Amino acid sequence: MSFYRVVVVGVGYVGLTTAACLASLGHHVVCADIDEAKVAALREGRVSILEPGLTELVAKGLAAGRLEFVVGARAAVGEAEVVFLCLPTPMGAGGAADLSAVEAVIAEVRGLLPPGCVLVTKSTVPVGTAARVTELLGRGDVAVVSNPEFLCEGSAVDDFMHPDRIVVGSDVQHAAERVAALYARVGVPTVLIDAASAEMVKYAANTFLAMKLSYVNAMAELCERLGADIADVAEGMGFDHRIGQSFLRPGPGWGGSCLPKDTHALLRMSEAAGFDFSLLRATIETNEGQRDRVVEKVRAAVDGRLDGARLGLLGLAFKAGTDDLRDSPALAVAHRLREEGAELVAFDPAVPAAVVGVTDDVAVVSDAGQAVKGADAVVVLTEWPEFRKLDWADMAGRMSGRVVVDTRNVLDQDILGLANLSVIGIGR
Ligand code: UGA
């Protein structure tokens, strides 16, 4: 087993998880970030991201002397054998990925990378970026590898340690083998392919998941219209191993920092390549439509009068288990409701009431009771299990209306029924 000197540039959730997990596998990892306050906090083991197991792994890495944090990539790369770029690639103009952070770091380190070092792109980057990075580097002695990540927020450490597969793409064999060797102890199939294909795997996987969700949300609508129950339909479909049970839960539409960004970016790439990927466009349109369908359910819950209606929102995060609000469907729905004149008070177990500027659309409070107080209707937007366990008789007593819209199908309809509340779910 070989251990390597690794540098991770960018300690966001992907970078920090990658660094802490690689350190726990025995590698020596130096993390570089331009945010001085973040580096200072991490040196003391303070992790600001809500990610199970991550704080413990960072503490272990620091204690073992295998994890270090420095300000700026320049200070980190001098002795690196492998450098991971874990930088943000946000949605830029017209939906294409914005690569300016990646380009800036390459400009900064290109003269400093030691000969024989391997540069790895881990961020989701457009197909062809490894080739572009090779060109920008202009160094025949530094190879470029694409090693996309498949971490889900809320289970990132577990996903890293127990992935379904590892994808390593490079046109330089020995560089790909070194990156694959970093993961030797993880012990799962490694797909060794060319760099462009590895970059495409990431988009293909995320957009396929988005398509699966748009399909199930559209199917949920049809179930409602034809008198079927989406939960039963999904279970019946999911036992077919070619389909699988996961990613078949309907909701207010998919969101988060990855699926929306990646679907738009792939659509842009296909347009640029002269291909009309209508299936992908429909996937995005169906997702937009899902938010409108949720608004219509809420309208029905307040007898058609959204203007002036007081609504209690349960959940703001884009999914349960995270405090991440980026591209959250809950915020998109809230925005539409606000545009129609509704007054919104929201509670999310992971989003503190003190968070200012979350959104101009909602007032955030610190418990569910306050959110539903005086509400004409309540809308569940994130599938936090604690919403199911609320004292719904007590909630009913605080509400002025009698309807709860459950966009995640997490509530127990019988229990709410006993509290004299009716539930409008999705696809049932
Ligand atoms: C997603 C992918 O699942 C990861 O494999 C990938 O590594 C990651 O993006 C990334 O590119 O970094 P993540 O954004 O953390 O992970 O979130 P998901 O768990 O995929 O959820 C995405 C959205 O779909 C959420 O809004 C979630 O609530 C929704 N969803 C998911 C459903 O509505 N129903 C489901 O059955 C599953």
Residues whose N, C-alpha, C, O or C-beta is under 5 A from the ligand:
A	BS01	UGA	E149 F150 L151 C152 E153 F247 L248 R249 P250 G251 G253 W254 G255 G256 S257 C258 L259 F318 K319
